[in-house]
């Protein structure tokens, strides 16, 4: 089977060398995006939820400490 990608088959605007490895990486990145185009939005939403839940955890821990300290006095 002949090679599907050849060196210098594509010109990148930023001057990146068009090697087989680079073009293969670009193809795989595109196929990953095409399979799940909303993945970036989900990752950002997940990150926001982790931050929010961490803040709630800190608030609950602080509340528990203050309640325990006041009940033991």
mmCIF file as Biopython writes it, N, C-alpha, C and O atoms, coordinates in Angstrom:
data_model
#
loop_
_atom_site.group_PDB
_atom_site.id
_atom_site.type_symbol
_atom_site.label_atom_id
_atom_site.label_alt_id
_atom_site.label_comp_id
_atom_site.label_asym_id
_atom_site.label_entity_id
_atom_site.label_seq_id
_atom_site.pdbx_PDB_ins_code
_atom_site.Cartn_x
_atom_site.Cartn_y
_atom_site.Cartn_z
_atom_site.occupancy
_atom_site.B_iso_or_equiv
_atom_site.auth_seq_id
_atom_site.auth_asym_id
_atom_site.pdbx_PDB_model_num
ATOM 1   N N  . UNK A ? 1  ? 0.849   -1.170 0.000  1.0 0.0 1  A 1 
ATOM 2   C CA . UNK A ? 1  ? 0.000   0.000  0.000  1.0 0.0 1  A 1 
ATOM 3   C C  . UNK A ? 1  ? 0.900   1.241  0.000  1.0 0.0 1  A 1 
ATOM 4   O O  . UNK A ? 1  ? 1.835   1.318  0.797  1.0 0.0 1  A 1 
ATOM 5   N N  . UNK A ? 2  ? 0.637   2.194  -0.864 1.0 0.0 2  A 1 
ATOM 6   C CA . UNK A ? 2  ? 1.485   3.389  -0.914 1.0 0.0 2  A 1 
ATOM 7   C C  . UNK A ? 2  ? 1.253   4.290  0.298  1.0 0.0 2  A 1 
ATOM 8   O O  . UNK A ? 2  ? 0.222   4.210  0.966  1.0 0.0 2  A 1 
ATOM 9   N N  . UNK A ? 3  ? 2.232   5.141  0.561  1.0 0.0 3  A 1 
ATOM 10  C CA . UNK A ? 3  ? 2.115   6.090  1.670  1.0 0.0 3  A 1 
ATOM 11  C C  . UNK A ? 3  ? 1.026   7.116  1.354  1.0 0.0 3  A 1 
ATOM 12  O O  . UNK A ? 3  ? 0.947   7.636  0.241  1.0 0.0 3  A 1 
ATOM 13  N N  . UNK A ? 4  ? 0.203   7.391  2.340  1.0 0.0 4  A 1 
ATOM 14  C CA . UNK A ? 4  ? -0.877  8.351  2.148  1.0 0.0 4  A 1 
ATOM 15  C C  . UNK A ? 4  ? -0.403  9.780  2.399  1.0 0.0 4  A 1 
ATOM 16  O O  . UNK A ? 4  ? -0.939  10.723 1.816  1.0 0.0 4  A 1 
ATOM 17  N N  . UNK A ? 5  ? 0.591   9.944  3.256  1.0 0.0 5  A 1 
ATOM 18  C CA . UNK A ? 5  ? 1.110   11.268 3.582  1.0 0.0 5  A 1 
ATOM 19  C C  . UNK A ? 5  ? 2.555   11.365 3.115  1.0 0.0 5  A 1 
ATOM 20  O O  . UNK A ? 5  ? 3.349   10.448 3.324  1.0 0.0 5  A 1 
ATOM 21  N N  . UNK A ? 6  ? 2.883   12.472 2.489  1.0 0.0 6  A 1 
ATOM 22  C CA . UNK A ? 6  ? 4.247   12.716 2.036  1.0 0.0 6  A 1 
ATOM 23  C C  . UNK A ? 6  ? 4.741   14.014 2.649  1.0 0.0 6  A 1 
ATOM 24  O O  . UNK A ? 6  ? 3.956   14.934 2.877  1.0 0.0 6  A 1 
ATOM 25  N N  . UNK A ? 7  ? 6.041   14.092 2.917  1.0 0.0 7  A 1 
ATOM 26  C CA . UNK A ? 7  ? 6.617   15.328 3.442  1.0 0.0 7  A 1 
ATOM 27  C C  . UNK A ? 7  ? 6.355   16.485 2.481  1.0 0.0 7  A 1 
ATOM 28  O O  . UNK A ? 7  ? 6.352   16.311 1.262  1.0 0.0 7  A 1 
ATOM 29  N N  . UNK A ? 8  ? 6.137   17.664 3.052  1.0 0.0 8  A 1 
ATOM 30  C CA . UNK A ? 8  ? 5.921   18.905 2.302  1.0 0.0 8  A 1 
ATOM 31  C C  . UNK A ? 8  ? 4.696   18.855 1.390  1.0 0.0 8  A 1 
ATOM 32  O O  . UNK A ? 8  ? 4.663   19.547 0.372  1.0 0.0 8  A 1 
ATOM 33  N N  . UNK A ? 9  ? 3.698   18.056 1.730  1.0 0.0 9  A 1 
ATOM 34  C CA . UNK A ? 9  ? 2.473   17.995 0.934  1.0 0.0 9  A 1 
ATOM 35  C C  . UNK A ? 9  ? 1.544   19.167 1.254  1.0 0.0 9  A 1 
ATOM 36  O O  . UNK A ? 9  ? 0.663   19.502 0.463  1.0 0.0 9  A 1 
ATOM 37  N N  . UNK A ? 10 ? 1.748   19.783 2.412  1.0 0.0 10 A 1 
ATOM 38  C CA . UNK A ? 10 ? 0.899   20.884 2.868  1.0 0.0 10 A 1 
ATOM 39  C C  . UNK A ? 10 ? 1.805   22.024 3.308  1.0 0.0 10 A 1 
ATOM 40  O O  . UNK A ? 10 ? 2.892   21.789 3.836  1.0 0.0 10 A 1 
ATOM 41  N N  . UNK A ? 11 ? 1.359   23.264 3.092  1.0 0.0 11 A 1 
ATOM 42  C CA . UNK A ? 11 ? 2.092   24.421 3.605  1.0 0.0 11 A 1 
ATOM 43  C C  . UNK A ? 11 ? 1.300   24.996 4.770  1.0 0.0 11 A 1 
ATOM 44  O O  . UNK A ? 11 ? 0.133   25.356 4.620  1.0 0.0 11 A 1 
ATOM 45  N N  . UNK A ? 12 ? 1.942   25.079 5.931  1.0 0.0 12 A 1 
ATOM 46  C CA . UNK A ? 12 ? 1.306   25.666 7.103  1.0 0.0 12 A 1 
ATOM 47  C C  . UNK A ? 12 ? 1.580   27.164 7.115  1.0 0.0 12 A 1 
ATOM 48  O O  . UNK A ? 12 ? 2.683   27.599 6.785  1.0 0.0 12 A 1 
ATOM 49  N N  . UNK A ? 13 ? 0.576   27.954 7.495  1.0 0.0 13 A 1 
ATOM 50  C CA . UNK A ? 13 ? 0.720   29.410 7.502  1.0 0.0 13 A 1 
ATOM 51  C C  . UNK A ? 13 ? 1.762   29.887 8.499  1.0 0.0 13 A 1 
ATOM 52  O O  . UNK A ? 13 ? 2.438   30.888 8.261  1.0 0.0 13 A 1 
ATOM 53  N N  . UNK A ? 14 ? 1.897   29.174 9.620  1.0 0.0 14 A 1 
ATOM 54  C CA . UNK A ? 14 ? 2.833   29.615 10.653 1.0 0.0 14 A 1 
ATOM 55  C C  . UNK A ? 14 ? 4.250   29.100 10.433 1.0 0.0 14 A 1 
ATOM 56  O O  . UNK A ? 14 ? 5.127   29.350 11.259 1.0 0.0 14 A 1 
ATOM 57  N N  . UNK A ? 15 ? 4.490   28.390 9.345  1.0 0.0 15 A 1 
ATOM 58  C CA . UNK A ? 15 ? 5.834   27.920 9.041  1.0 0.0 15 A 1 
ATOM 59  C C  . UNK A ? 15 ? 6.201   26.592 9.667  1.0 0.0 15 A 1 
ATOM 60  O O  . UNK A ? 15 ? 7.367   26.199 9.626  1.0 0.0 15 A 1 
ATOM 61  N N  . UNK A ? 16 ? 5.239   25.888 10.246 1.0 0.0 16 A 1 
ATOM 62  C CA . UNK A ? 16 ? 5.499   24.575 10.832 1.0 0.0 16 A 1 
ATOM 63  C C  . UNK A ? 16 ? 5.954   23.626 9.733  1.0 0.0 16 A 1 
ATOM 64  O O  . UNK A ? 16 ? 5.347   23.592 8.662  1.0 0.0 16 A 1 
ATOM 65  N N  . UNK A ? 17 ? 7.013   22.851 9.977  1.0 0.0 17 A 1 
ATOM 66  C CA . UNK A ? 17 ? 7.454   21.902 8.949  1.0 0.0 17 A 1 
ATOM 67  C C  . UNK A ? 17 ? 6.374   20.847 8.684  1.0 0.0 17 A 1 
ATOM 68  O O  . UNK A ? 17 ? 5.806   20.278 9.616  1.0 0.0 17 A 1 
ATOM 69  N N  . UNK A ? 18 ? 6.105   20.603 7.424  1.0 0.0 18 A 1 
ATOM 70  C CA . UNK A ? 18 ? 5.046   19.665 7.040  1.0 0.0 18 A 1 
ATOM 71  C C  . UNK A ? 18 ? 5.614   18.256 6.927  1.0 0.0 18 A 1 
ATOM 72  O O  . UNK A ? 18 ? 5.770   17.733 5.824  1.0 0.0 18 A 1 
ATOM 73  N N  . UNK A ? 19 ? 5.919   17.647 8.058  1.0 0.0 19 A 1 
ATOM 74  C CA . UNK A ? 19 ? 6.435   16.283 8.071  1.0 0.0 19 A 1 
ATOM 75  C C  . UNK A ? 19 ? 5.268   15.302 8.137  1.0 0.0 19 A 1 
ATOM 76  O O  . UNK A ? 19 ? 4.132   15.687 8.414  1.0 0.0 19 A 1 
ATOM 77  N N  . UNK A ? 20 ? 5.565   14.041 7.882  1.0 0.0 20 A 1 
ATOM 78  C CA . UNK A ? 20 ? 4.521   13.014 7.970  1.0 0.0 20 A 1 
ATOM 79  C C  . UNK A ? 20 ? 3.950   12.948 9.381  1.0 0.0 20 A 1 
ATOM 80  O O  . UNK A ? 20 ? 2.742   12.801 9.565  1.0 0.0 20 A 1 
ATOM 81  N N  . UNK A ? 21 ? 4.830   13.057 10.376 1.0 0.0 21 A 1 
ATOM 82  C CA . UNK A ? 21 ? 4.374   12.985 11.768 1.0 0.0 21 A 1 
ATOM 83  C C  . UNK A ? 21 ? 3.433   14.144 12.098 1.0 0.0 21 A 1 
ATOM 84  O O  . UNK A ? 21 ? 2.410   13.943 12.753 1.0 0.0 21 A 1 
ATOM 85  N N  . UNK A ? 22 ? 3.770   15.354 11.650 1.0 0.0 22 A 1 
ATOM 86  C CA . UNK A ? 22 ? 2.934   16.523 11.928 1.0 0.0 22 A 1 
ATOM 87  C C  . UNK A ? 22 ? 1.583   16.397 11.236 1.0 0.0 22 A 1 
ATOM 88  O O  . UNK A ? 22 ? 0.546   16.676 11.837 1.0 0.0 22 A 1 
ATOM 89  N N  . UNK A ? 23 ? 1.594   15.982 9.987  1.0 0.0 23 A 1 
ATOM 90  C CA . UNK A ? 23 ? 0.328   15.831 9.265  1.0 0.0 23 A 1 
ATOM 91  C C  . UNK A ? 23 ? -0.513  14.707 9.863  1.0 0.0 23 A 1 
ATOM 92  O O  . UNK A ? 23 ? -1.738  14.816 9.916  1.0 0.0 23 A 1 
ATOM 93  N N  . UNK A ? 24 ? 0.127   13.633 10.313 1.0 0.0 24 A 1 
ATOM 94  C CA . UNK A ? 24 ? -0.605  12.555 10.978 1.0 0.0 24 A 1 
ATOM 95  C C  . UNK A ? 24 ? -1.253  13.039 12.259 1.0 0.0 24 A 1 
ATOM 96  O O  . UNK A ? 24 ? -2.395  12.692 12.562 1.0 0.0 24 A 1 
ATOM 97  N N  . UNK A ? 25 ? -0.502  13.855 13.020 1.0 0.0 25 A 1 
ATOM 98  C CA . UNK A ? 25 ? -1.053  14.425 14.255 1.0 0.0 25 A 1 
ATOM 99  C C  . UNK A ? 25 ? -2.254  15.319 13.938 1.0 0.0 25 A 1 
ATOM 100 O O  . UNK A ? 25 ? -3.261  15.283 14.645 1.0 0.0 25 A 1 
ATOM 101 N N  . UNK A ? 26 ? -2.148  16.112 12.884 1.0 0.0 26 A 1 
ATOM 102 C CA . UNK A ? 26 ? -3.251  16.990 12.496 1.0 0.0 26 A 1 
ATOM 103 C C  . UNK A ? 26 ? -4.489  16.190 12.094 1.0 0.0 26 A 1 
ATOM 104 O O  . UNK A ? 26 ? -5.610  16.562 12.440 1.0 0.0 26 A 1 
ATOM 105 N N  . UNK A ? 27 ? -4.289  15.101 11.370 1.0 0.0 27 A 1 
ATOM 106 C CA . UNK A ? 27 ? -5.416  14.262 10.949 1.0 0.0 27 A 1 
ATOM 107 C C  . UNK A ? 27 ? -6.102  13.650 12.166 1.0 0.0 27 A 1 
ATOM 108 O O  . UNK A ? 27 ? -7.330  13.643 12.253 1.0 0.0 27 A 1 
ATOM 109 N N  . UNK A ? 28 ? -5.311  13.138 13.103 1.0 0.0 28 A 1 
ATOM 110 C CA . UNK A ? 28 ? -5.884  12.522 14.304 1.0 0.0 28 A 1 
ATOM 111 C C  . UNK A ? 28 ? -6.621  13.564 15.141 1.0 0.0 28 A 1 
ATOM 112 O O  . UNK A ? 28 ? -7.697  13.285 15.669 1.0 0.0 28 A 1 
ATOM 113 N N  . UNK A ? 29 ? -6.049  14.763 15.267 1.0 0.0 29 A 1 
ATOM 114 C CA . UNK A ? 29 ? -6.721  15.830 16.018 1.0 0.0 29 A 1 
ATOM 115 C C  . UNK A ? 29 ? -8.052  16.198 15.370 1.0 0.0 29 A 1 
ATOM 116 O O  . UNK A ? 29 ? -9.050  16.397 16.062 1.0 0.0 29 A 1 
ATOM 117 N N  . UNK A ? 30 ? -8.063  16.288 14.053 1.0 0.0 30 A 1 
ATOM 118 C CA . UNK A ? 30 ? -9.307  16.614 13.359 1.0 0.0 30 A 1 
ATOM 119 C C  . UNK A ? 30 ? -10.349 15.519 13.545 1.0 0.0 30 A 1 
ATOM 120 O O  . UNK A ? 30 ? -11.519 15.811 13.793 1.0 0.0 30 A 1 
ATOM 121 N N  . UNK A ? 31 ? -9.935  14.267 13.428 1.0 0.0 31 A 1 
ATOM 122 C CA . UNK A ? 31 ? -10.891 13.172 13.587 1.0 0.0 31 A 1 
ATOM 123 C C  . UNK A ? 31 ? -11.444 13.118 15.015 1.0 0.0 31 A 1 
ATOM 124 O O  . UNK A ? 31 ? -12.617 12.800 15.211 1.0 0.0 31 A 1 
ATOM 125 N N  . UNK A ? 32 ? -10.612 13.424 16.005 1.0 0.0 32 A 1 
ATOM 126 C CA . UNK A ? 32 ? -11.093 13.470 17.393 1.0 0.0 32 A 1 
ATOM 127 C C  . UNK A ? 32 ? -12.127 14.574 17.556 1.0 0.0 32 A 1 
ATOM 128 O O  . UNK A ? 32 ? -13.157 14.381 18.200 1.0 0.0 32 A 1 
ATOM 129 N N  . UNK A ? 33 ? -11.845 15.735 16.967 1.0 0.0 33 A 1 
ATOM 130 C CA . UNK A ? 33 ? -12.796 16.840 17.052 1.0 0.0 33 A 1 
ATOM 131 C C  . UNK A ? 33 ? -14.083 16.500 16.305 1.0 0.0 33 A 1 
ATOM 132 O O  . UNK A ? 33 ? -15.174 16.801 16.790 1.0 0.0 33 A 1 
ATOM 133 N N  . UNK A ? 34 ? -13.971 15.878 15.138 1.0 0.0 34 A 1 
ATOM 134 C CA . UNK A ? 34 ? -15.159 15.541 14.348 1.0 0.0 34 A 1 
ATOM 135 C C  . UNK A ? 34 ? -16.038 14.529 15.080 1.0 0.0 34 A 1 
ATOM 136 O O  . UNK A ? 34 ? -17.261 14.553 14.939 1.0 0.0 34 A 1 
ATOM 137 N N  . UNK A ? 35 ? -15.421 13.641 15.860 1.0 0.0 35 A 1 
ATOM 138 C CA . UNK A ? 35 ? -16.189 12.639 16.598 1.0 0.0 35 A 1 
ATOM 139 C C  . UNK A ? 35 ? -16.945 13.269 17.760 1.0 0.0 35 A 1 
ATOM 140 O O  . UNK A ? 35 ? -18.077 12.877 18.040 1.0 0.0 35 A 1 
ATOM 141 N N  . UNK A ? 36 ? -16.339 14.239 18.440 1.0 0.0 36 A 1 
ATOM 142 C CA . UNK A ? 36 ? -16.973 14.883 19.594 1.0 0.0 36 A 1 
ATOM 143 C C  . UNK A ? 36 ? -16.722 16.385 19.556 1.0 0.0 36 A 1 
ATOM 144 O O  . UNK A ? 36 ? -15.859 16.869 20.289 1.0 0.0 36 A 1 
ATOM 145 N N  . UNK A ? 37 ? -17.439 17.140 18.732 1.0 0.0 37 A 1 
ATOM 146 C CA . UNK A ? 37 ? -17.178 18.578 18.623 1.0 0.0 37 A 1 
ATOM 147 C C  . UNK A ? 37 ? -17.514 19.360 19.891 1.0 0.0 37 A 1 
ATOM 148 O O  . UNK A ? 37 ? -17.004 20.463 20.085 1.0 0.0 37 A 1 
ATOM 149 N N  . UNK A ? 38 ? -18.365 18.806 20.758 1.0 0.0 38 A 1 
ATOM 150 C CA . UNK A ? 38 ? -18.752 19.534 21.974 1.0 0.0 38 A 1 
ATOM 151 C C  . UNK A ? 38 ? -17.865 19.185 23.164 1.0 0.0 38 A 1 
ATOM 152 O O  . UNK A ? 38 ? -18.157 19.611 24.282 1.0 0.0 38 A 1 
ATOM 153 N N  . UNK A ? 39 ? -16.795 18.428 22.962 1.0 0.0 39 A 1 
ATOM 154 C CA . UNK A ? 39 ? -15.944 17.989 24.064 1.0 0.0 39 A 1 
ATOM 155 C C  . UNK A ? 39 ? -15.314 19.171 24.811 1.0 0.0 39 A 1 
ATOM 156 O O  . UNK A ? 39 ? -15.227 19.139 26.039 1.0 0.0 39 A 1 
ATOM 157 N N  . UNK A ? 40 ? -14.877 20.202 24.099 1.0 0.0 40 A 1 
ATOM 158 C CA . UNK A ? 40 ? -14.245 21.346 24.750 1.0 0.0 40 A 1 
ATOM 159 C C  . UNK A ? 40 ? -15.226 22.056 25.677 1.0 0.0 40 A 1 
ATOM 160 O O  . UNK A ? 40 ? -14.850 22.494 26.765 1.0 0.0 40 A 1 
ATOM 161 N N  . UNK A ? 41 ? -16.471 22.171 25.253 1.0 0.0 41 A 1 
ATOM 162 C CA . UNK A ? 41 ? -17.494 22.819 26.080 1.0 0.0 41 A 1 
ATOM 163 C C  . UNK A ? 41 ? -17.744 21.987 27.334 1.0 0.0 41 A 1 
ATOM 164 O O  . UNK A ? 41 ? -17.876 22.536 28.428 1.0 0.0 41 A 1 
ATOM 165 N N  . UNK A ? 42 ? -17.810 20.662 27.177 1.0 0.0 42 A 1 
ATOM 166 C CA . UNK A ? 42 ? -18.026 19.779 28.332 1.0 0.0 42 A 1 
ATOM 167 C C  . UNK A ? 42 ? -16.859 19.850 29.305 1.0 0.0 42 A 1 
ATOM 168 O O  . UNK A ? 42 ? -17.069 19.842 30.518 1.0 0.0 42 A 1 
ATOM 169 N N  . UNK A ? 43 ? -15.636 19.917 28.799 1.0 0.0 43 A 1 
ATOM 170 C CA . UNK A ? 43 ? -14.471 20.013 29.680 1.0 0.0 43 A 1 
ATOM 171 C C  . UNK A ? 43 ? -14.510 21.308 30.483 1.0 0.0 43 A 1 
ATOM 172 O O  . UNK A ? 43 ? -14.220 21.308 31.679 1.0 0.0 43 A 1 
ATOM 173 N N  . UNK A ? 44 ? -14.868 22.411 29.828 1.0 0.0 44 A 1 
ATOM 174 C CA . UNK A ? 44 ? -14.958 23.689 30.524 1.0 0.0 44 A 1 
ATOM 175 C C  . UNK A ? 44 ? -16.061 23.652 31.579 1.0 0.0 44 A 1 
ATOM 176 O O  . UNK A ? 44 ? -15.873 24.156 32.687 1.0 0.0 44 A 1 
ATOM 177 N N  . UNK A ? 45 ? -17.204 23.063 31.248 1.0 0.0 45 A 1 
ATOM 178 C CA . UNK A ? 45 ? -18.297 22.953 32.205 1.0 0.0 45 A 1 
ATOM 179 C C  . UNK A ? 45 ? -17.882 22.087 33.396 1.0 0.0 45 A 1 
ATOM 180 O O  . UNK A ? 45 ? -18.199 22.414 34.540 1.0 0.0 45 A 1 
ATOM 181 N N  . UNK A ? 46 ? -17.182 20.995 33.134 1.0 0.0 46 A 1 
ATOM 182 C CA . UNK A ? 46 ? -16.698 20.138 34.215 1.0 0.0 46 A 1 
ATOM 183 C C  . UNK A ? 46 ? -15.729 20.865 35.121 1.0 0.0 46 A 1 
ATOM 184 O O  . UNK A ? 46 ? -15.778 20.709 36.341 1.0 0.0 46 A 1 
ATOM 185 N N  . UNK A ? 47 ? -14.847 21.661 34.534 1.0 0.0 47 A 1 
ATOM 186 C CA . UNK A ? 47 ? -13.899 22.436 35.330 1.0 0.0 47 A 1 
ATOM 187 C C  . UNK A ? 47 ? -14.635 23.430 36.223 1.0 0.0 47 A 1 
ATOM 188 O O  . UNK A ? 47 ? -14.282 23.592 37.390 1.0 0.0 47 A 1 
ATOM 189 N N  . UNK A ? 48 ? -15.650 24.092 35.688 1.0 0.0 48 A 1 
ATOM 190 C CA . UNK A ? 48 ? -16.436 25.041 36.485 1.0 0.0 48 A 1 
ATOM 191 C C  . UNK A ? 48 ? -17.137 24.324 37.638 1.0 0.0 48 A 1 
ATOM 192 O O  . UNK A ? 48 ? -17.183 24.852 38.749 1.0 0.0 48 A 1 
ATOM 193 N N  . UNK A ? 49 ? -17.687 23.126 37.393 1.0 0.0 49 A 1 
ATOM 194 C CA . UNK A ? 49 ? -18.351 22.367 38.452 1.0 0.0 49 A 1 
ATOM 195 C C  . UNK A ? 49 ? -17.366 21.963 39.542 1.0 0.0 49 A 1 
ATOM 196 O O  . UNK A ? 49 ? -17.699 22.012 40.726 1.0 0.0 49 A 1 
ATOM 197 N N  . UNK A ? 50 ? -16.168 21.567 39.156 1.0 0.0 50 A 1 
ATOM 198 C CA . UNK A ? 50 ? -15.161 21.183 40.155 1.0 0.0 50 A 1 
ATOM 199 C C  . UNK A ? 50 ? -14.820 22.375 41.035 1.0 0.0 50 A 1 
ATOM 200 O O  . UNK A ? 50 ? -14.706 22.231 42.252 1.0 0.0 50 A 1 
ATOM 201 N N  . UNK A ? 51 ? -14.656 23.549 40.438 1.0 0.0 51 A 1 
ATOM 202 C CA . UNK A ? 51 ? -14.372 24.760 41.216 1.0 0.0 51 A 1 
ATOM 203 C C  . UNK A ? 51 ? -15.534 25.065 42.155 1.0 0.0 51 A 1 
ATOM 204 O O  . UNK A ? 51 ? -15.318 25.347 43.334 1.0 0.0 51 A 1 
ATOM 205 N N  . UNK A ? 52 ? -16.758 25.011 41.648 1.0 0.0 52 A 1 
ATOM 206 C CA . UNK A ? 52 ? -17.935 25.314 42.459 1.0 0.0 52 A 1 
ATOM 207 C C  . UNK A ? 52 ? -18.079 24.338 43.623 1.0 0.0 52 A 1 
ATOM 208 O O  . UNK A ? 52 ? -18.324 24.752 44.756 1.0 0.0 52 A 1 
ATOM 209 N N  . UNK A ? 53 ? -17.929 23.051 43.349 1.0 0.0 53 A 1 
ATOM 210 C CA . UNK A ? 53 ? -18.054 22.055 44.414 1.0 0.0 53 A 1 
ATOM 211 C C  . UNK A ? 53 ? -16.926 22.174 45.434 1.0 0.0 53 A 1 
ATOM 212 O O  . UNK A ? 53 ? -17.132 21.909 46.619 1.0 0.0 53 A 1 
ATOM 213 N N  . UNK A ? 54 ? -15.747 22.565 44.988 1.0 0.0 54 A 1 
ATOM 214 C CA . UNK A ? 54 ? -14.640 22.788 45.923 1.0 0.0 54 A 1 
ATOM 215 C C  . UNK A ? 54 ? -14.957 23.951 46.858 1.0 0.0 54 A 1 
ATOM 216 O O  . UNK A ? 54 ? -14.666 23.892 48.053 1.0 0.0 54 A 1 
ATOM 217 N N  . UNK A ? 55 ? -15.550 25.001 46.313 1.0 0.0 55 A 1 
ATOM 218 C CA . UNK A ? 55 ? -15.929 26.137 47.157 1.0 0.0 55 A 1 
ATOM 219 C C  . UNK A ? 55 ? -16.998 25.733 48.172 1.0 0.0 55 A 1 
ATOM 220 O O  . UNK A ? 55 ? -16.933 26.138 49.332 1.0 0.0 55 A 1 
ATOM 221 N N  . UNK A ? 56 ? -17.975 24.943 47.747 1.0 0.0 56 A 1 
ATOM 222 C CA . UNK A ? 56 ? -18.992 24.454 48.678 1.0 0.0 56 A 1 
ATOM 223 C C  . UNK A ? 56 ? -18.376 23.583 49.762 1.0 0.0 56 A 1 
ATOM 224 O O  . UNK A ? 56 ? -18.773 23.668 50.924 1.0 0.0 56 A 1 
ATOM 225 N N  . UNK A ? 57 ? -17.420 22.754 49.399 1.0 0.0 57 A 1 
ATOM 226 C CA . UNK A ? 57 ? -16.747 21.900 50.371 1.0 0.0 57 A 1 
ATOM 227 C C  . UNK A ? 57 ? -15.993 22.738 51.401 1.0 0.0 57 A 1 
ATOM 228 O O  . UNK A ? 57 ? -16.053 22.456 52.598 1.0 0.0 57 A 1 
ATOM 229 N N  . UNK A ? 58 ? -15.292 23.755 50.943 1.0 0.0 58 A 1 
ATOM 230 C CA . UNK A ? 58 ? -14.579 24.630 51.873 1.0 0.0 58 A 1 
ATOM 231 C C  . UNK A ? 58 ? -15.552 25.356 52.803 1.0 0.0 58 A 1 
ATOM 232 O O  . UNK A ? 58 ? -15.292 25.492 53.999 1.0 0.0 58 A 1 
ATOM 233 N N  . UNK A ? 59 ? -16.665 25.817 52.253 1.0 0.0 59 A 1 
ATOM 234 C CA . UNK A ? 59 ? -17.663 26.505 53.069 1.0 0.0 59 A 1 
ATOM 235 C C  . UNK A ? 59 ? -18.263 25.552 54.101 1.0 0.0 59 A 1 
ATOM 236 O O  . UNK A ? 59 ? -18.459 25.937 55.254 1.0 0.0 59 A 1 
ATOM 237 N N  . UNK A ? 60 ? -18.554 24.328 53.708 1.0 0.0 60 A 1 
ATOM 238 C CA . UNK A ? 60 ? -19.116 23.350 54.641 1.0 0.0 60 A 1 
ATOM 239 C C  . UNK A ? 60 ? -18.113 22.998 55.728 1.0 0.0 60 A 1 
ATOM 240 O O  . UNK A ? 60 ? -18.490 22.853 56.891 1.0 0.0 60 A 1 
ATOM 241 N N  . UNK A ? 61 ? -16.850 22.859 55.370 1.0 0.0 61 A 1 
ATOM 242 C CA . UNK A ? 61 ? -15.821 22.549 56.363 1.0 0.0 61 A 1 
ATOM 243 C C  . UNK A ? 61 ? -15.667 23.698 57.352 1.0 0.0 61 A 1 
ATOM 244 O O  . UNK A ? 61 ? -15.519 23.467 58.552 1.0 0.0 61 A 1 
ATOM 245 N N  . UNK A ? 62 ? -15.701 24.928 56.862 1.0 0.0 62 A 1 
ATOM 246 C CA . UNK A ? 62 ? -15.591 26.086 57.749 1.0 0.0 62 A 1 
ATOM 247 C C  . UNK A ? 62 ? -16.800 26.158 58.684 1.0 0.0 62 A 1 
ATOM 248 O O  . UNK A ? 62 ? -16.651 26.405 59.881 1.0 0.0 62 A 1 
ATOM 249 N N  . UNK A ? 63 ? -17.985 25.942 58.138 1.0 0.0 63 A 1 
ATOM 250 C CA . UNK A ? 63 ? -19.201 25.968 58.948 1.0 0.0 63 A 1 
ATOM 251 C C  . UNK A ? 63 ? -19.152 24.891 60.022 1.0 0.0 63 A 1 
ATOM 252 O O  . UNK A ? 63 ? -19.508 25.142 61.173 1.0 0.0 63 A 1 
ATOM 253 N N  . UNK A ? 64 ? -18.715 23.703 59.653 1.0 0.0 64 A 1 
ATOM 254 C CA . UNK A ? 64 ? -18.627 22.599 60.615 1.0 0.0 64 A 1 
ATOM 255 C C  . UNK A ? 64 ? -17.642 22.933 61.734 1.0 0.0 64 A 1 
ATOM 256 O O  . UNK A ? 64 ? -17.923 22.681 62.905 1.0 0.0 64 A 1 
ATOM 257 N N  . UNK A ? 65 ? -16.500 23.493 61.378 1.0 0.0 65 A 1 
ATOM 258 C CA . UNK A ? 65 ? -15.509 23.853 62.393 1.0 0.0 65 A 1 
ATOM 259 C C  . UNK A ? 65 ? -16.047 24.911 63.349 1.0 0.0 65 A 1 
ATOM 260 O O  . UNK A ? 65 ? -15.844 24.817 64.560 1.0 0.0 65 A 1 
ATOM 261 N N  . UNK A ? 66 ? -16.730 25.912 62.812 1.0 0.0 66 A 1 
ATOM 262 C CA . UNK A ? 66 ? -17.257 26.961 63.688 1.0 0.0 66 A 1 
ATOM 263 C C  . UNK A ? 66 ? -18.383 26.427 64.568 1.0 0.0 66 A 1 
ATOM 264 O O  . UNK A ? 66 ? -18.486 26.825 65.728 1.0 0.0 66 A 1 
ATOM 265 N N  . UNK A ? 67 ? -19.223 25.540 64.053 1.0 0.0 67 A 1 
ATOM 266 C CA . UNK A ? 67 ? -20.300 24.955 64.852 1.0 0.0 67 A 1 
ATOM 267 C C  . UNK A ? 67 ? -19.744 24.040 65.935 1.0 0.0 67 A 1 
ATOM 268 O O  . UNK A ? 67 ? -20.231 24.055 67.066 1.0 0.0 67 A 1 
ATOM 269 N N  . UNK A ? 68 ? -18.747 23.257 65.609 1.0 0.0 68 A 1 
ATOM 270 C CA . UNK A ? 68 ? -18.152 22.359 66.598 1.0 0.0 68 A 1 
ATOM 271 C C  . UNK A ? 68 ? -17.435 23.150 67.691 1.0 0.0 68 A 1 
ATOM 272 O O  . UNK A ? 68 ? -17.480 22.781 68.865 1.0 0.0 68 A 1 
ATOM 273 N N  . UNK A ? 69 ? -16.782 24.226 67.302 1.0 0.0 69 A 1 
ATOM 274 C CA . UNK A ? 69 ? -16.073 25.041 68.282 1.0 0.0 69 A 1 
ATOM 275 C C  . UNK A ? 69 ? -17.058 25.737 69.220 1.0 0.0 69 A 1 
ATOM 276 O O  . UNK A ? 69 ? -16.788 25.850 70.416 1.0 0.0 69 A 1 
ATOM 277 N N  . UNK A ? 70 ? -18.185 26.202 68.702 1.0 0.0 70 A 1 
ATOM 278 C CA . UNK A ? 70 ? -19.147 26.902 69.549 1.0 0.0 70 A 1 
ATOM 279 C C  . UNK A ? 70 ? -19.937 25.930 70.424 1.0 0.0 70 A 1 
ATOM 280 O O  . UNK A ? 70 ? -20.376 26.315 71.508 1.0 0.0 70 A 1 
ATOM 281 N N  . UNK A ? 71 ? -20.130 24.691 69.991 1.0 0.0 71 A 1 
ATOM 282 C CA . UNK A ? 71 ? -20.889 23.736 70.793 1.0 0.0 71 A 1 
ATOM 283 C C  . UNK A ? 71 ? -20.048 23.150 71.926 1.0 0.0 71 A 1 
ATOM 284 O O  . UNK A ? 71 ? -20.610 22.652 72.901 1.0 0.0 71 A 1 
ATOM 285 N N  . UNK A ? 72 ? -18.730 23.195 71.827 1.0 0.0 72 A 1 
ATOM 286 C CA . UNK A ? 72 ? -17.867 22.647 72.864 1.0 0.0 72 A 1 
ATOM 287 C C  . UNK A ? 72 ? -17.556 23.666 73.948 1.0 0.0 72 A 1 
ATOM 288 O O  . UNK A ? 72 ? -16.999 23.303 74.984 1.0 0.0 72 A 1 
ATOM 289 N N  . UNK A ? 73 ? -17.893 24.904 73.743 1.0 0.0 73 A 1 
ATOM 290 C CA . UNK A ? 73 ? -17.591 25.941 74.734 1.0 0.0 73 A 1 
ATOM 291 C C  . UNK A ? 73 ? -18.591 25.966 75.833 1.0 0.0 73 A 1 
ATOM 292 O O  . UNK A ? 73 ? -18.482 26.781 76.749 1.0 0.0 73 A 1 
#
